[in-house]
């Protein structure tokens, strides 16, 4: 018998359907009503061979935090890519881009 679980995402919208608040829960992971300022979610449609994505952020998300969020997401994607493919050369190339991205946005800490 297989087990099922769920991840719940709640988005509070303003009168113009702009996100004001994001909360998510993953009971099996010990997460309950965790606040977030942004999210990126992607699913692979094998039939259409394309990614289906949902990118949301709250209207008061500061640009500097969005830049950090993107950088950390790109780094994580390079790690995920490696775990899925074992392609060290491409992971290194992706990491080089992440370093370049961080440098250009002055995200590197002294």
C-alpha positions as CSV (number, residue, x, y, z in Angstrom):
1,X,0.0,0.0,0.0
2,X,1.4,3.4,-1.0
3,X,1.3,6.4,1.2
4,X,0.0,9.8,0.2
5,X,0.8,13.2,1.5
6,X,0.0,16.8,0.6
7,X,1.5,20.3,0.6
8,X,-0.9,23.1,1.1
9,X,-0.3,26.6,-0.2
10,X,-2.6,29.5,0.8
11,X,-2.4,32.8,-1.1
12,X,-4.2,35.9,0.3
13,X,-5.0,38.3,-2.6
14,X,-5.9,42.0,-2.6
15,X,-8.8,43.4,-4.6
16,X,-6.7,43.3,-7.8
17,X,-5.7,39.7,-7.2
18,X,-2.1,40.6,-6.3
19,X,-0.6,38.3,-3.6
20,X,-0.4,40.0,-0.2
21,X,0.4,36.9,1.9
22,X,1.7,33.4,1.2
23,X,1.6,30.6,3.7
24,X,2.4,26.9,3.2
25,X,2.0,23.7,5.2
26,X,3.7,20.3,4.8
27,X,2.6,18.2,7.8
28,X,4.9,15.3,7.0
29,X,7.8,17.8,7.1
30,X,6.7,19.4,10.3
31,X,5.8,22.7,8.5
32,X,2.5,24.3,9.5
33,X,1.4,27.7,8.2
34,X,4.9,28.9,7.3
35,X,4.9,32.4,6.0
36,X,6.7,33.1,2.7
37,X,7.3,36.2,0.6
38,X,7.8,34.4,-2.7
39,X,7.5,30.9,-4.3
40,X,8.5,29.1,-7.5
41,X,6.8,25.9,-8.3
42,X,7.4,23.8,-11.4
43,X,5.8,20.6,-12.7
44,X,7.0,18.5,-15.7
45,X,4.3,17.6,-18.2
46,X,5.8,14.5,-19.8
47,X,3.1,14.4,-22.5
48,X,3.6,18.0,-23.7
49,X,7.3,17.9,-22.8
50,X,7.2,21.2,-21.1
51,X,7.4,22.8,-17.7
52,X,4.3,24.2,-16.1
53,X,5.2,26.9,-13.6
54,X,3.8,29.1,-11.0
55,X,5.9,32.0,-9.7
56,X,4.3,34.3,-7.1
57,X,5.6,36.9,-4.7
58,X,3.9,39.3,-2.4
59,X,3.6,42.9,-3.4
60,X,5.8,44.1,-0.5
61,X,8.7,41.8,-1.4
62,X,11.9,44.0,-1.4
63,X,14.0,43.8,-4.6
64,X,17.2,42.9,-2.7
65,X,15.4,39.9,-1.1
66,X,14.1,38.9,-4.6
67,X,17.6,39.0,-5.9
68,X,18.8,36.8,-3.0
69,X,15.8,34.4,-3.5
70,X,16.7,34.0,-7.2
71,X,20.4,33.4,-6.5
72,X,19.7,30.8,-3.8
73,X,17.1,29.1,-6.1
74,X,19.6,29.0,-9.0
75,X,22.3,27.4,-6.7
76,X,19.7,24.9,-5.5
77,X,18.7,24.1,-9.1
78,X,22.3,23.4,-10.0
79,X,22.5,20.9,-7.1
80,X,19.2,19.3,-8.1
81,X,20.4,19.1,-11.7
82,X,23.5,17.2,-10.6
83,X,21.6,14.8,-8.3
84,X,19.2,14.0,-11.2
85,X,21.9,13.7,-14.0
86,X,25.3,13.2,-12.3
87,X,26.6,15.7,-14.9
88,X,29.4,17.4,-13.0
89,X,30.6,19.5,-16.0
90,X,27.2,21.2,-16.4
91,X,26.8,21.6,-12.7
92,X,30.1,23.5,-12.6
93,X,29.0,25.7,-15.5
94,X,25.7,26.4,-13.7
95,X,27.6,27.2,-10.5
96,X,29.9,29.6,-12.5
97,X,26.8,31.4,-13.6
98,X,25.5,31.6,-10.1
99,X,28.8,33.1,-8.9
100,X,28.6,35.7,-11.8
101,X,25.0,36.5,-10.9
102,X,25.9,37.0,-7.3
103,X,28.9,39.2,-8.2
104,X,26.9,41.4,-10.6
105,X,24.2,42.0,-8.0
106,X,26.7,42.5,-5.1
107,X,25.3,39.5,-3.2
108,X,28.6,38.2,-2.1
109,X,29.3,38.8,1.6
110,X,32.8,39.9,2.5
